[in-house]
Amino acid sequence: MGSRLRVRVFAVAAMICLVTGAVLAQETAPASASPPIAADTLMAPVVIDGETLFRVRGVSAYPAERRAHEIEQRIKAIAADPGISSASITVEEQDRVSSIQAGRQRILGVIDEDGAQEQLARQTLALTYVLRIRSAIDGYRAARAPDRLWRHAGYAVLATLALVIAVLAGRTVIGWLRRAIERRYESRVHDVQIQAFQIVRAKQIWAVLGGVLNLAWVVTILVSVFVYLRYVFGLFPWTRGLSIGLLEITVGPLETLATGFIREVPNLAFLLVLVFVMRFILKFVRFFFQSISQGAVKLQNFDAEWAPHTYRLIRTLLIALAVIVAYPYVPGSESEAFKGVSLFIGLIFSLGSSSLIGNVIAGYSMIYRRAFKTGDRIKVGDHVGEVLSTRLLVTHLRTPKNEVVVVPNSTILGSEIVNYSSLAQDRGLILHTRVSINYSTPWRQVEAMLLEAASRTPGLLREPAPFVLQRALGDFAVTYELNAYCRTPDVMLALYAEMHRNILDVFNEYGVQIMTPAYEGDPAEPKVVPKTDWYPAPAKKT
């Protein structure tokens, strides 16, 4: 009790000296007093068991960090020596230096510049340091007492068990709460829609509710773990500094985020409104073009097949417009880092997207110039096939061999396109084939035989009627061309095969020799196949 009384009396005396010194310094400061130290002078804290006692200044030859570290080591060495009483720490005044000592062991010296830094007299600042050092030594020794360490270890074990039980109980409560909400409100939550236009689905609403519960659960766990760690670390002197700094480590970034968020609230509110407006506009545009595609809405000179592609184009333009409008309001958009990243992304996109953009432009060009549509049979270069799909970059064709050919749209745009299906339903597609017959055969007979072959071919139209053209008068034969109409270009290869079979049959029936390829002399007998030899092995009569 006597030592505590002396400490209190000494503290009161120090405070009186502090006030008196401050008043005298203000009233009787000599004209030649040291100039005030700059506020930005480098200083370092003296920390014992995570608690900052005071801050000391340094010079270029003796940095503040080094000075503070050496003071800490001296205080810890004194505190670890039970033979040195904290009351033995005193101030010895020397020439322009107030030396704080524990007996003959010097802890630190306080000079006039230190006092000027704190705007106090040197002696007053030294007395304040003494009080802080005495308190730190007493606390250092008390915190390392064996009985206290064992008691705090028990507290840590109990806190760990409490955390585990709380987490398990919280998990059970969250699961029960989720099931209770589903039982009570599941039948009441429906899709939000205006007539046939669906705005929000019930699944999305439930997903949001589940996300809120999950977020609340995660926040609860994080807060519980934070409180647990701060409490347990604060029980032991070796981790007490971490306990004190834990709040700054976690709350500091959150405080920075909160401050930045509050500063950016007007911009974030504008961005939020912009997102909702653009979302509504995009949904309306999609619903409008879906109606056109399904035939519910019809526009003059606008094909229904254009609707999906036009929607994608308008959606891209609207999103680009929204990004341009939102860019100045994005937090950090004015920073050099943000500008550098934007420039880098733009450079990469410009270098790697030349062919991509070319194919996109070609794709839209083909769509709007009506070159072909899905299901048409076309020929592009050496490829003939049915159009399976037309995308922005490529077009998929299925060949008669059931192969899928992926053709870049830029290639199609630069090539000639033959569309066999565009006029097949209205005027019919003309299938044509040529034969060469010698001059000794009457042309009327040849044309009649070709028309007879066409009439025997199922799938060829009777109206318009087939016709024959004499395409060339060659050196050895006349070239005839049979033309017949059909409305099924998807089976044109099968029709050609059947037409050729019938031509061979008809010419064999009438004993007329086909002169292809040309010859240089008449054979002894006509090169025809007699009817009796039409089905030699392995052919079978059908």
C-alpha positions in Angstrom: 0.0 0.0 0.0 2.9 2.4 0.7 4.3 2.0 -2.8 0.9 2.6 -4.4 0.4 5.8 -2.3 3.9 7.0 -3.3 3.0 6.4 -7.0 -0.2 8.4 -6.7 1.5 11.3 -4.9 4.2 11.3 -7.5 1.5 11.3 -10.3 -0.3 14.3 -8.7 3.0 16.1 -8.4 3.8 15.4 -12.0 0.5 16.8 -13.2 1.0 19.9 -11.2 4.5 20.3 -12.7 2.9 19.7 -16.1 0.4 22.5 -15.8 2.9 24.9 -14.1 5.5 24.2 -16.7 3.1 24.8 -19.6 1.9 28.1 -18.1 5.5 29.3 -17.4 6.6 28.2 -20.8 3.8 30.4 -22.3 4.4 33.4 -20.1 8.1 33.5 -19.7 9.4 31.9 -22.9 12.7 33.6 -23.8 13.1 35.2 -27.2 15.9 32.8 -28.0 13.8 29.7 -27.3 14.3 26.8 -29.6 12.0 27.0 -32.6 9.1 24.6 -32.8 9.9 21.3 -34.3 8.2 20.5 -37.6 5.0 18.4 -37.2 6.2 15.9 -39.8 9.3 14.9 -37.9 9.8 11.1 -38.0 8.8 9.4 -34.8 8.5 5.8 -33.6 6.4 4.3 -30.9 7.8 2.5 -27.8 5.6 -0.6 -27.4 5.5 -3.0 -24.5 3.1 -6.0 -24.8 1.2 -4.4 -27.6 0.6 -1.1 -25.7 2.2 2.1 -26.9 3.8 3.9 -24.0 5.0 7.0 -25.9 6.7 8.1 -29.1 10.3 9.2 -29.5 11.9 11.2 -32.2 15.1 10.4 -34.0 17.8 11.9 -36.2 19.5 10.8 -39.4 22.4 9.3 -37.5 20.1 7.7 -34.9 16.8 6.8 -36.5 13.6 6.9 -34.4 12.9 3.2 -35.0 16.3 2.2 -33.6 16.0 4.5 -30.6 12.5 3.1 -29.8 13.6 -0.5 -30.2 16.6 0.0 -27.8 14.3 1.7 -25.2 11.9 -1.2 -25.4 14.7 -3.7 -24.8 15.9 -1.8 -21.8 12.4 -1.6 -20.3 11.8 -5.3 -20.9 15.2 -6.2 -19.3 14.3 -4.2 -16.2 10.8 -5.7 -16.0 12.3 -9.2 -16.2 14.5 -8.5 -13.3 12.4 -8.8 -10.1 15.3 -7.2 -8.1 14.6 -3.8 -9.6 11.5 -2.1 -8.3 9.5 0.1 -10.6 9.6 2.8 -7.9 13.4 3.0 -8.4 12.9 4.6 -11.8 13.6 8.3 -11.4 14.7 11.4 -13.4 18.2 12.8 -13.0 18.7 16.3 -14.4 21.9 16.8 -16.3 23.1 19.6 -18.5 20.2 20.1 -21.0 19.3 16.4 -20.6 16.7 14.7 -18.3 18.0 11.2 -17.9 15.4 8.5 -16.9 17.2 5.7 -14.9 16.6 2.6 -12.9 19.3 2.9 -10.3 22.5 3.3 -12.3 20.9 1.8 -15.5 20.0 4.4 -18.0 16.7 3.9 -19.9 16.6 7.0 -22.1 17.4 10.7 -22.2 14.9 13.5 -22.8 16.3 16.7 -24.4 14.7 20.1 -25.1 13.9 19.1 -28.7 11.8 16.1 -27.4 9.8 18.5 -25.2 9.4 21.0 -28.1 8.0 18.2 -30.2 5.3 17.6 -27.6 5.0 21.3 -26.8 6.0 20.6 -23.2 8.9 21.5 -21.0 11.7 18.8 -21.0 11.3 18.1 -17.3 7.6 17.7 -17.5 7.8 15.3 -20.4 10.5 13.2 -18.6 8.2 12.9 -15.5 5.3 11.7 -17.8 7.6 9.1 -19.4 8.6 7.8 -15.9 4.9 7.2 -15.0 4.3 5.4 -18.2 7.4 3.2 -17.8 6.5 2.3 -14.1 3.0 1.3 -15.1 4.3 -0.8 -18.0 6.8 -2.6 -15.8 4.1 -3.5 -13.2 1.8 -4.7 -15.9 4.6 -6.7 -17.6 5.3 -8.6 -14.4 1.7 -9.1 -13.4 0.8 -10.5 -16.9 3.5 -13.2 -16.6 2.6 -14.4 -13.2 2.2 -18.2 -13.3 -1.2 -18.3 -11.6 -2.6 -15.7 -14.0 -1.2 -17.5 -17.1 -2.9 -20.8 -16.0 -6.2 -19.0 -15.3 -6.1 -17.3 -18.7 -5.3 -20.6 -20.4 -8.5 -22.0 -18.9 -10.4 -19.0 -20.2 -9.0 -19.7 -23.7 -10.1 -23.3 -23.6 -13.6 -22.3 -22.5 -13.8 -19.6 -25.2 -12.8 -22.2 -27.8 -15.6 -24.6 -26.7 -18.1 -21.7 -26.6 -17.2 -20.8 -30.2 -17.5 -24.4 -31.5 -20.9 -24.8 -29.7 -22.1 -21.4 -31.0 -21.2 -22.3 -34.6 -22.9 -25.7 -34.5 -26.0 -24.2 -32.9 -26.1 -21.4 -35.4 -25.9 -23.8 -38.3 -28.8 -25.7 -36.9 -30.8 -22.5 -36.3 -30.1 -21.3 -39.9 -31.3 -24.6 -41.4 -34.4 -24.6 -39.2 -35.1 -20.9 -40.2 -34.7 -21.7 -43.9 -37.1 -24.6 -43.7 -39.7 -22.6 -41.7 -39.6 -19.8 -44.3 -40.0 -22.2 -47.2 -43.0 -23.9 -45.5 -44.8 -20.7 -44.7 -44.1 -18.5 -47.8 -43.3 -20.9 -50.6 -46.9 -21.0 -51.8 -47.2 -17.2 -51.7 -44.2 -16.4 -53.8 -45.0 -16.3 -57.5 -43.4 -15.0 -60.7 -43.7 -11.2 -61.2 -45.0 -10.5 -64.6 -47.0 -8.0 -66.7 -49.4 -10.1 -68.8 -47.1 -12.4 -70.8 -44.0 -10.4 -70.0 -42.1 -12.1 -67.1 -40.0 -9.7 -65.0 -38.8 -11.8 -62.1 -39.1 -15.5 -61.6 -40.1 -17.2 -58.3 -36.8 -19.1 -58.3 -34.9 -15.9 -58.5 -36.8 -14.5 -55.5 -36.0 -17.7 -53.5 -32.4 -17.4 -54.6 -32.2 -13.9 -53.2 -33.7 -15.0 -49.9 -31.3 -17.9 -49.6 -28.4 -15.5 -50.4 -29.5 -13.1 -47.6 -29.6 -16.0 -45.1 -26.2 -17.3 -46.2 -24.8 -13.8 -46.0 -26.1 -13.3 -42.5 -24.7 -16.7 -41.5 -21.2 -15.8 -42.9 -21.2 -12.4 -41.2 -22.2 -14.0 -37.9 -19.4 -16.5 -38.1 -16.8 -13.8 -39.0 -17.9 -11.6 -36.2 -17.8 -14.5 -33.7 -14.3 -15.6 -34.9 -13.1 -12.0 -34.6 -14.4 -11.6 -31.0 -12.9 -15.0 -30.1 -9.5 -14.2 -31.5 -9.4 -10.8 -30.0 -10.3 -12.1 -26.6 -8.0 -15.1 -26.6 -5.0 -13.1 -27.9 -5.6 -10.5 -25.2 -5.3 -13.1 -22.5 -1.6 -13.6 -23.0 1.1 -10.9 -23.0 2.9 -12.4 -26.0 -0.1 -12.0 -28.3 -1.7 -9.0 -26.6 -0.2 -6.7 -29.3 -1.8 -8.8 -32.0 -5.1 -8.5 -30.1 -4.9 -4.8 -30.0 -3.8 -4.6 -33.6 -6.5 -7.0 -34.8 -9.1 -4.4 -34.6 -7.1 -2.0 -36.7 -6.2 -4.8 -39.1 -9.9 -5.7 -39.7 -11.7 -2.4 -39.1 -9.1 -0.3 -40.8 -9.8 -1.6 -44.3 -13.5 -1.7 -43.6 -13.3 1.9 -42.4 -11.5 2.9 -45.6 -14.1 1.0 -47.7 -16.9 2.6 -45.8 -15.4 6.1 -46.2 -14.9 5.5 -49.9 -18.4 4.0 -50.2 -20.0 7.1 -48.5 -18.0 9.4 -50.8 -19.1 7.4 -53.8 -22.7 7.0 -52.8 -24.1 9.6 -55.4 -22.1 7.9 -58.2 -23.1 4.4 -57.0 -26.8 5.5 -56.9 -26.5 6.7 -60.5 -25.0 3.4 -61.6 -27.6 1.4 -59.8 -30.4 3.4 -61.5 -28.6 3.0 -64.8 -28.4 -0.8 -64.3 -32.1 -1.1 -63.5 -33.1 1.2 -66.4 -30.9 -0.7 -68.9 -32.2 -4.1 -67.6 -35.8 -3.0 -68.2 -34.9 -1.7 -71.6 -33.1 -4.9 -72.6 -36.0 -7.0 -71.4 -38.5 -4.9 -73.4 -36.3 -5.1 -76.5 -35.9 -8.9 -76.2 -39.7 -9.3 -75.7 -40.4 -7.1 -78.8 -38.1 -9.1 -81.1 -39.3 -12.4 -79.7 -42.8 -11.3 -80.7 -41.6 -10.6 -84.2 -39.8 -13.9 -84.4 -42.9 -15.8 -83.3 -45.1 -13.9 -85.7 -47.1 -12.0 -83.0 -45.8 -8.7 -84.3 -45.2 -8.0 -88.0 -43.2 -5.2 -89.5 -43.3 -4.2 -93.2 -40.2 -5.3 -95.1 -38.8 -6.9 -92.0 -38.3 -10.7 -92.1 -39.1 -12.6 -88.9 -35.7 -14.4 -89.3 -33.9 -11.1 -88.8 -35.3 -10.7 -85.3 -32.8 -12.7 -83.2 -29.8 -11.2 -85.0 -31.2 -7.7 -84.8 -31.9 -8.1 -81.1 -28.2 -9.2 -80.5 -27.0 -6.2 -82.5 -29.2 -3.7 -80.6 -28.4 -5.3 -77.3 -24.6 -4.9 -78.0 -25.1 -1.3 -78.9 -27.2 -0.6 -75.8 -24.7 -2.2 -73.5 -21.9 -0.2 -75.2 -23.9 3.0 -74.7 -24.5 2.1 -71.0 -20.8 1.5 -70.5 -19.9 4.9 -72.1 -22.4 6.7 -69.9 -21.4 4.8 -66.7 -17.6 5.1 -67.2 -17.2 8.6 -65.5 -19.2 7.4 -62.5 -17.2 4.2 -61.8 -15.2 4.6 -58.6 -11.5 4.9 -59.4 -12.1 5.6 -63.1 -9.9 8.7 -62.9 -7.0 6.9 -61.4 -3.9 6.2 -63.4 -4.1 2.5 -62.7 -7.6 2.3 -64.0 -6.7 4.2 -67.1 -3.7 1.9 -67.7 -5.7 -1.3 -67.4 -8.3 0.1 -69.7 -5.7 1.1 -72.3 -4.1 -2.4 -72.0 -7.4 -4.2 -72.5 -8.3 -1.9 -75.5 -4.9 -2.6 -77.1 -5.2 -6.4 -76.7 -8.7 -6.2 -78.1 -7.7 -4.1 -81.1 -4.7 -6.4 -81.9 -6.6 -9.6 -81.6 -10.1 -8.8 -82.9 -9.5 -7.7 -86.5 -10.6 -11.0 -88.0 -13.3 -11.4 -85.3 -14.9 -8.0 -86.2 -14.5 -8.9 -90.0 -16.5 -12.1 -89.5 -19.1 -10.3 -87.4 -19.7 -7.6 -90.1 -19.8 -10.3 -92.7 -22.4 -12.3 -90.7 -24.7 -9.3 -90.4 -24.2 -8.4 -94.0 -25.3 -11.9 -95.1 -28.3 -11.8 -92.8 -29.7 -8.5 -94.1 -28.9 -9.1 -97.8 -31.0 -12.3 -97.7 -28.4 -14.5 -99.4 -29.8 -17.6 -97.7 -31.7 -18.7 -94.6 -31.6 -21.7 -92.3 -32.7 -24.8 -94.1 -31.6 -23.7 -97.6 -29.4 -25.8 -99.8 -26.5 -23.7 -101.0 -23.1 -23.9 -102.6 -20.2 -21.9 -101.3 -16.9 -22.5 -103.0 -16.5 -26.2 -103.2 -19.0 -26.9 -100.4 -22.6 -27.8 -101.1 -25.0 -28.4 -98.2 -28.0 -27.4 -96.1 -27.6 -24.4 -93.9 -27.9 -25.6 -90.3 -27.3 -22.3 -88.5 -26.0 -18.8 -89.2 -24.0 -17.2 -86.4 -22.1 -13.9 -86.2 -18.8 -15.5 -86.9 -19.4 -18.7 -88.9 -22.1 -20.6 -90.8 -22.7 -24.3 -90.4 -23.4 -26.5 -93.5 -24.5 -30.1 -93.6 -23.3 -31.8 -96.7 -25.1 -34.6 -98.6 -22.5 -36.9 -96.9 -23.9 -35.8 -93.6 -20.8 -33.9 -92.7 -20.9 -30.5 -90.9 -18.7 -27.8 -92.5 -18.0 -24.6 -90.6 -17.4 -21.8 -93.0 -16.2 -18.3 -91.7 -18.6 -15.6 -92.7 -15.8 -13.5 -94.2 -15.1 -16.4 -96.6 -18.8 -16.5 -97.6 -19.0 -12.8 -98.0 -16.0 -12.9 -100.5 -17.4 -15.9 -102.4 -20.2 -16.5 -104.9 -23.2 -18.2 -103.3 -25.5 -20.5 -105.2 -28.9 -20.9 -103.5 -30.8 -23.9 -104.7 -33.8 -23.3 -102.4 -34.7 -19.7 -102.8 -36.9 -20.2 -105.9 -37.7 -23.9 -105.6 -41.1 -23.5 -104.0 -42.3 -20.7 -106.2 -40.9 -21.4 -109.7 -39.1 -24.7 -109.1 -35.5 -25.7 -109.3 -34.3 -26.8 -112.8 -32.2 -30.0 -112.8 -30.3 -30.4 -116.0 -28.0 -33.1 -117.5 -26.3 -33.4 -120.9 -25.8 -36.3 -123.4 -23.9 -36.3 -126.8 -25.6 -38.2 -129.7 -24.2 -38.7 -133.2 -25.6 -36.8 -136.2 -27.2 -39.9 -137.7 -29.8 -40.0 -135.0 -32.8 -37.6 -135.6 -32.9 -34.9 -133.1 -36.7 -35.3 -132.6 -36.1 -38.9 -131.5 -33.4 -37.8 -129.1 -35.6 -35.1 -127.5 -38.5 -37.4 -127.2 -36.4 -40.0 -125.5 -35.0 -37.5 -123.0 -38.6 -36.2 -122.2 -39.6 -39.9 -121.8 -36.8 -40.4 -119.3 -37.9 -37.3 -117.4 -41.5 -38.5 -117.3 -40.3 -41.8 -115.7 -38.4 -40.0 -112.9 -40.6 -39.5 -109.8 -40.0 -36.2 -108.0 -39.8 -34.1 -111.2 -42.7 -31.8 -112.0 -45.0 -32.2 -114.9 -45.9 -28.6 -114.7 -43.9 -26.6 -115.7 -43.1 -29.3 -118.3 -39.5 -30.6 -118.9 -37.8 -29.3 -122.0 -34.7 -30.1 -124.1 -32.0 -27.7 -125.4 -29.4 -28.4 -128.1 -26.4 -26.9 -126.4 -23.7 -27.6 -129.0 -23.0 -29.0 -132.5 -19.7 -30.7 -131.9 -17.2 -32.3 -134.2 -18.6 -35.8 -133.8 -21.9 -35.4 -131.9 -24.8 -33.1 -130.9 -25.0 -32.1 -127.2 -28.5 -32.2 -125.8 -29.5 -30.9 -122.4 -32.5 -32.2 -120.5 -34.1 -29.7 -118.1 -36.7 -30.7 -115.6 -38.3 -28.9 -112.6 -38.5 -30.0 -109.0 -39.4 -28.4 -105.6 -37.2 -30.6 -103.4 -33.6 -29.4 -103.7 -32.7 -31.4 -100.5 -32.9 -34.6 -102.6 -31.5 -33.2 -105.8 -28.7 -35.8 -105.9 -31.1 -38.7 -105.7 -33.2 -37.1 -108.5 -30.1 -36.7 -110.6 -29.2 -40.4 -110.1 -32.7 -41.6 -110.9 -32.8 -39.3 -114.0 -29.5 -40.7 -115.3 -30.8 -44.3 -114.8 -33.9 -43.6 -116.8 -31.9 -41.9 -119.6 -29.7 -45.0 -119.9 -32.8 -47.3 -119.9 -34.7 -45.3 -122.6 -31.7 -45.0 -124.9 -31.0 -48.7 -124.6 -34.7 -49.5 -125.3 -34.6 -47.6 -128.6 -31.1 -48.7 -129.6 -29.6 -45.2 -129.6 -25.9 -45.0 -128.7 -24.7 -42.2 -126.4 -21.6 -40.7 -127.9 -19.9 -39.5 -124.7 -17.0 -39.6 -124.8 -16.4 -38.8 -128.5 -14.9 -41.4 -130.8 -13.0 -41.5 -134.1 -14.7 -44.4 -135.9 -17.9 -46.2 -136.2 -17.9 -49.6 -134.4 -19.0 -52.8 -136.3 -22.1 -53.0 -134.1 -24.0 -50.3 -132.2 -22.7 -50.0 -128.6 -26.0 -50.6 -126.9 -27.2 -52.9 -124.2 -30.0 -55.2 -125.3 -33.0 -55.5 -123.1 -32.2 -59.1 -122.4 -28.9 -58.1 -120.9 -30.2 -55.3 -118.6 -29.8 -57.3 -115.5 -26.6 -59.4 -115.6 -25.2 -60.6 -112.3 -25.0 -59.3 -109.7 -27.9 -56.9 -110.7 -31.4 -58.1 -109.8 -34.6 -57.3 -111.6 -36.9 -55.2 -109.4 
